[in-house]
Amino acid sequence: MVIREEPDREAPGGAPGGVPAGDKPRAAVVRDALGVGVAVGLSGFAFGVTAAGSGVSTLQACVLSLLVFTGASQFALVGALAAGGNPFTAAAGAFFLGTRNAFYGLRLSQLLALPKGVRPLAAHWVIDETTAVALAQPDRKSARLGFTVTGLSLYVLWNLTTLLGALGAEAIGDTRAWGLDAAGPAVFLALLAPMLKTGTERAVAGLALVLGLGLLPVLPAGVPVLIAALAAPIVLWMKGRRS
């Protein structure tokens, strides 16, 4: 006897497999989104302090948080400047590090399916944290809610704590002694690590780590980040040759 399996049907709310869109309570989505937004948003204080210690003015630090709004790139920029790197090289490294958000946007555009009028505004909130929360939801409605709450709470807190950190940098003293410049990259790695599920992804991350850290002592600040970006095409090329 042949048993025919019924294909997964999409529920009215957009959830695959017949799971109702309201299966995950709104309160749970908001709680999870706020948890991420508040936890990461508070690290904006570390960015403000680090930026001030790198010679970046309070106004410049706040403008970076308002307009760039991607922590890893911001920390990479001020870190390279603090190490004496060329401003153009530092900016290039931060730019290439931020290009990952464009790939997030391709996935989120399909998942969220937002109206055209709000897409330019929503694009500014496409970062690691909002993407992680949105992709963790079981349906489109929950994904939109999670994306919005995470983006709003994180944007407000990140900019507020950036200002507080930049203003309070003098009271803290030597920022390098506190190790606050490692807070942003640490948060980024904590979010990235669980997403490395395949061997290819782990190989890219491992090679990027080796290139970045290995070249750090011999190349100007900001350049190792650019070189580490070659990890992805190198691994994909090697994988293609094996297949």
Disulfide bonds with the S-S distance in Angstrom:
none
